[in-house]
Amino acid sequence: RRRPTQPVTTARAASPAKKHPSLLPPKTLPVAMDFLNKKFKMVSSENFDEYMKALGVGLVTRKMGNAVTPTVEVTEKDGVFTIKTTSTFKNSEINFKLGEEFDEETVDGRKVKSVVTKDGNKLIHLQKGEKETTIIREFSGDEMKAILKVDDIVCTRVYKSE
């Protein structure tokens, strides 16, 4: 037993690891965002025509959209993310803060209210307009998989880093 006048030494101090897990502070380790500042070129696309049809995109625009292989780049500066998509047909850029709603004009011309959140290695992009769409961009190593959903249509597009 220790007397009240004795100083507590470091060796005798209780280690946080020995405390009950519920008493420990939550882990606030930063999640790696190694997908930032990489360019991803599309290598495959499934169901994109059906996805565009469900959004009411016209035939000519659908044909052009199906013919291109876009490149996507995600960057971040001071908490503002940018997703830049470039192709021979059309270029687009959106700027946003995670979890904050913003106005977006989609590549096919729809005006929507969007919000992007991050879950591990995924950016989840919700667009609300005439139709609600979700774009999940999942990053792993040198690959980005974009899963686009509208109604009961699911489109998967795979990109590889350049």
N, C-alpha and C positions, 0 to 999 in steps of 0.2 A: 504494500500500500504506500502511496506517495503522500508526503506531507504537503500541505498547502503552500509552504514557503519554498519548496523545491521547484526549480525551473523545469519546464517540460522540454525534453530533448526531441530532436527530429526522429530518432530511432523509435521512440516510444509513442509518437503521435499516431493517431489512427489514420490509416491509409484510406483514401476515398474508395479504392477498389474493394475494401472489406465491408463497406456500407451496403445496406440493402439496395438493389438496383433502382427501386422506386425513389430513393432519396438522392440519387445522383443527378446532376444537372443534365438536361438533354444534350445529345451530341450535336454540335454545330459545325462539323467539319464541312468544308466546301466540297460540293459535288463537282467532279472534273467536267470541264466543258471543252474537251479536246477536239470537238467538231468545229469550233470557232476558227474563222479565217482559212478554212479549207474550201476548195471548189469541188462540187460533186456533179458529175456528168451522168445523165440518165442512160442506163444500159438496157432496161426492160420496162414494159408497161402492159398491164392487164386490165381490161374492162374500162379503159379511159373513154371510149366512144359512148358506152352506155351511161357513164357518169355524166358526160357533157349533155347527152340527150335528156337525162333526168333534170338537168338544170335549165333546159330550154335553149341550149346553144344551137344555132342554125347549122345547116349542112356544110357550107363553105368553111366556116370557122372551125367546125369539128374536123374536117379533112386537113386543114392547116395544122391544127393542134395535134392531130395524130401523126403528122409527118415530121415534126421537129423533135430534136433531142436536147432539151433545155439543160442548162448548168445552173446550180443553186449554190449560193454562198451565204453563210450566216456569220455576222460579225456582231460585236458588242462594244460599246464605249460608254462609260459612266452610267451603266444600268439601262441604256437604250440599245435594244437589239435591232438589227437590220437583216431582213431576208431579201436578197437580190436574186432574181431569176432572169436569166438571159437566154435568148434563142434567136434564130434567124427570122422568126415570125413576129414575136413581141417580147418586150422586156418589162419587168415590173419590179417594184421595190416597196417593201412595207417597213415602217419603223414603229417600234412599240416598246413599252415596259411590261415585264411579266405581270400578269394579273390585272392590267388596266385596259378597259375598253377603249377602242379607237375606231374611227371611220376608215373603211377600206373600199376601194374600187377594185374588183377582181379583174383578172386578165380578160374574162369574157364580158366585162362591162357592168356586172351587178354591183349595186351599192349596198354594203352590208355593215353591220356593227360586229366587230371582231374582238376577241380576247385570246391571248396566248399564255399558257401556263407551262411550267416545266415539271416533269416527273422523272427523276433519275436521268436517263439518257434520251428522254423523249420530250419534244416540244409539241404540245397539244393546242391546236389552233381551231377555235370554234367561231364560225361565221353565222350570224343571224340576219336573215333578210326574208325575202318571199319564201325561201326554203332554208332550212337549217343544215349546214354542212360542217363536217369535222375533218381536219387534216392532221394526222398524227405523223410527225417526222421522228423516226427512231434511228439513232446513231449508234454504230458499233464498228470500231476500228476505222477502216477506210470505206465504209458503206453507210448510206442513208437510205432507209426504206420509208417511203411516203404512202400512208394508207388514207385514201380519200373516201368519205362516206356521205351519201345523200339518200334519203328515203331508205330503201332496202338494197341499194347498189353500193358495192365496195370495189374500189379500184386500188391496185397496188402498183407502185412505180419504184423501181430500184435504181439507185445512183451509186457510182463508185468515185472515190476521190481521184482528182487528176494529178 
